Amino acid sequence: MAVPSASVAVPASGESVRWPPAWLTNVGVVIGFGIIVLLSSMAIGAAATSMTEHGVSVDNFQFAGTSAKAQLAYGELGPDGRRAAWWFLALELPFLVSYGLLLCAGCAFAAGRLAAAGAERLARIARFAAVFGLLAAGCDLIQNSALAVNLTGHFAQPFPRIAEVFGDLTWVFGISAGFVFVAGWIFAVLRSRKMAPE
C-alpha cells in the first residue's frame, strides 16, 4: 500500500531517476523506520541518563564547542560515564539513519498529497525538502564522529567546533524537514476539503 507518488522523473543517460524513490513512501517501510526510531531513542535515553548521572548532560557533551569545555566534560564523565557516552554514540547510528529516512519519507508523503490537491508548486518544495532529512542525518553522523575523537582523549580543534556546528545544522535541517511534512500535509488536507464537491 503506498500513497500517491511524489516522485519526479529526471532523464539521466536515457533512464528515468525517481526522487524520492517509490520504496521510501511504502507504508510498511515508513512504519519500520518509525519502530526503529522509537526503540533506538529509548536506548539512547538510557545512555544519556547514565551520562547525566556522572555529571555531564548530553548538551554539554555534544555542544562543548571549545577544547577546554570538551576536556572538562571528558574528565567529569569518568570511566563509567565515558563508557555510557560510547554507547550513546553507537546507539545513535540506527537512530539517525532511521529518522533521516523517516523525515525524507514524510516530505515525500506531503508532496504526494499536495500534488493530488493540485498544489504542484508546493509539492515541488516538499520534494526538495525531502533531502533535508538525509542532510540532518549526515550532519548528525559528522557530529558524532567528532565526538568520538573527543572520547579518545583528543580535544584539539577543530573537533569540538565541528561537533557544535554540525549539531546545530542537524537541528536546522531536521526541524525544516519536519515543518514541511506537517505543514504540507495540513495544507493538502484543507485544500482537498475545500475542493471537494458539497
C-alpha positions as CSV (number, residue, x, y, z in Angstrom):
1,M,0.0,0.0,0.0
2,A,1.5,3.3,-1.0
3,V,0.4,6.9,-1.2
4,P,0.2,8.7,-4.5
5,S,3.6,9.0,-6.0
6,A,5.6,12.1,-5.0
7,S,8.4,11.3,-7.5
8,V,9.7,13.2,-10.4
9,A,11.4,11.7,-13.4
10,V,14.7,13.2,-14.4
11,P,16.3,12.0,-17.6
12,A,19.7,10.5,-17.0
13,S,21.6,8.6,-19.6
14,G,18.4,7.5,-21.2
15,E,16.9,6.3,-18.0
16,S,14.4,7.8,-15.5
17,V,15.6,8.7,-12.0
18,R,12.8,9.0,-9.5
19,W,13.1,11.2,-6.4
20,P,12.1,10.4,-3.8
21,P,12.3,6.6,-4.6
22,A,9.0,4.8,-4.6
23,W,10.0,2.3,-1.9
24,L,10.6,5.1,0.6
25,T,6.9,6.0,0.6
26,N,5.7,2.4,1.2
27,V,3.6,2.4,4.4
28,G,5.4,-0.8,5.7
29,V,8.8,0.8,5.2
30,V,7.7,4.0,7.0
31,I,6.3,2.0,9.9
32,G,9.5,0.1,10.1
33,F,11.6,3.3,10.3
34,G,9.2,4.6,13.0
35,I,9.7,1.5,15.1
36,I,13.5,1.7,14.9
37,V,13.4,5.4,15.8
38,L,11.2,4.6,18.8
39,L,13.3,1.7,20.1
40,S,16.7,3.3,19.5
41,S,15.6,6.6,21.1
42,M,14.6,4.7,24.2
43,A,18.0,3.0,24.3
44,I,19.7,6.4,23.7
45,G,17.7,7.9,26.6
46,A,19.1,5.2,29.0
47,A,22.7,6.0,27.9
48,A,22.0,9.8,28.2
49,T,20.6,9.3,31.7
50,S,23.8,7.4,32.7
51,M,25.9,10.3,31.4
52,T,23.9,12.8,33.3
53,E,24.3,10.8,36.5
54,H,28.0,11.2,36.0
55,G,27.7,15.0,35.9
56,V,27.6,15.7,32.2
57,S,24.4,16.5,30.2
58,V,24.0,15.4,26.6
59,D,24.0,19.1,25.5
60,N,27.3,19.8,27.4
61,F,28.8,16.7,25.7
62,Q,27.6,17.4,22.2
63,F,27.9,21.2,22.1
64,A,31.1,21.9,24.1
65,G,32.5,23.9,21.2
66,T,35.9,24.6,22.8
67,S,38.8,22.4,23.7
68,A,38.6,23.4,27.4
69,K,34.9,22.5,27.7
70,A,35.4,19.2,25.8
71,Q,38.2,18.3,28.1
72,L,36.2,19.3,31.2
73,A,33.3,17.1,30.0
74,Y,35.7,14.2,29.4
75,G,37.1,14.5,32.9
76,E,33.8,14.8,34.6
77,L,32.3,11.8,32.9
78,G,34.9,9.4,34.3
79,P,35.5,5.9,33.0
80,D,31.8,4.8,33.5
81,G,30.4,8.0,32.0
82,R,32.7,7.7,29.0
83,R,31.5,4.1,28.5
84,A,27.9,5.4,28.5
85,A,28.9,8.1,26.0
86,W,30.3,5.4,23.7
87,W,27.0,3.5,24.0
88,F,25.2,6.8,23.3
89,L,27.1,7.3,20.0
90,A,26.8,3.7,18.9
91,L,23.0,3.7,19.5
92,E,22.7,6.9,17.6
93,L,23.7,5.2,14.4
94,P,20.5,3.2,13.8
95,F,18.5,6.2,15.2
96,L,20.0,8.8,12.8
97,V,19.7,6.6,9.7
98,S,16.0,5.8,10.6
99,Y,14.9,9.4,11.4
100,G,16.7,10.7,8.3
101,L,14.8,8.4,6.1
102,L,11.6,8.9,8.1
103,L,11.8,12.7,7.6
104,C,12.5,12.1,3.9
105,A,9.5,9.9,3.6
106,G,7.4,12.4,5.5
107,C,8.2,15.1,3.0
108,A,7.5,12.6,0.1
109,F,4.1,11.9,1.6
110,A,3.4,15.6,1.9
111,A,4.4,16.1,-1.7
112,G,2.1,13.4,-2.9
113,R,-0.9,14.8,-1.0
114,L,-0.1,18.3,-2.3
115,A,0.2,17.1,-5.8
116,A,-3.1,15.3,-5.5
117,A,-4.7,18.5,-4.2
118,G,-3.4,20.5,-7.2
119,A,-0.7,22.4,-5.3
120,E,2.1,21.4,-7.6
121,R,4.4,24.3,-6.7
122,L,4.2,23.4,-3.0
123,A,4.6,19.7,-3.9
124,R,7.9,20.6,-5.6
125,I,9.1,22.3,-2.5
126,A,8.2,19.3,-0.4
127,R,10.1,17.0,-2.8
128,F,13.1,19.3,-2.5
129,A,12.8,19.3,1.3
130,A,12.9,15.5,1.4
131,V,16.7,15.9,1.1
132,F,16.8,17.8,4.4
133,G,16.1,14.6,6.3
134,L,19.1,13.0,4.8
135,L,21.2,16.1,5.4
136,A,20.1,16.1,9.0
137,A,21.3,12.5,9.4
138,G,24.5,13.2,7.7
139,C,25.3,16.2,9.9
140,D,24.4,14.1,13.0
141,L,26.9,11.5,11.8
142,I,29.7,14.1,11.3
143,Q,29.0,15.5,14.8
144,N,29.1,12.0,16.4
145,S,32.4,11.3,14.6
146,A,33.9,14.4,16.1
147,L,32.6,13.5,19.5
148,A,34.2,10.1,19.1
149,V,37.5,11.8,18.6
150,N,37.0,13.7,21.8
151,L,36.2,10.5,23.7
152,T,39.6,9.1,22.7
153,G,41.2,12.0,24.7
154,H,41.9,14.4,21.9
155,F,40.4,17.8,22.5
156,A,42.3,20.0,20.0
157,Q,40.3,22.0,17.5
158,P,38.6,21.6,15.1
159,F,36.8,18.6,16.5
160,P,34.9,20.3,19.4
161,R,33.9,23.1,17.0
162,I,32.9,20.6,14.3
163,A,30.6,18.8,16.8
164,E,29.0,22.0,17.8
165,V,28.4,23.4,14.3
166,F,27.2,20.1,12.7
167,G,24.9,19.6,15.8
168,D,23.3,22.9,15.1
169,L,22.9,22.0,11.4
170,T,21.3,18.7,12.4
171,W,18.5,20.6,14.2
172,V,18.2,23.2,11.3
173,F,17.7,20.5,8.7
174,G,15.6,18.2,10.9
175,I,13.2,20.9,12.0
176,S,12.9,22.2,8.4
177,A,12.0,18.7,7.1
178,G,9.6,18.2,9.9
179,F,7.9,21.5,9.4
180,V,7.5,20.9,5.6
181,F,6.0,17.4,6.3
182,V,3.4,18.7,8.9
183,A,2.6,22.0,7.2
184,G,2.4,20.4,3.8
185,W,0.1,17.6,5.0
186,I,-2.2,20.0,6.8
187,F,-2.4,22.4,3.8
188,A,-3.1,19.5,1.4
189,V,-5.9,18.2,3.7
190,L,-7.5,21.6,4.0
191,R,-7.3,22.3,0.3
192,S,-8.7,18.9,-0.6
193,R,-11.7,19.6,1.7
194,K,-12.2,23.0,0.1
195,M,-12.1,21.5,-3.4
196,A,-14.4,18.6,-2.5
197,P,-18.0,18.9,-4.0
198,E,-20.6,19.8,-1.4
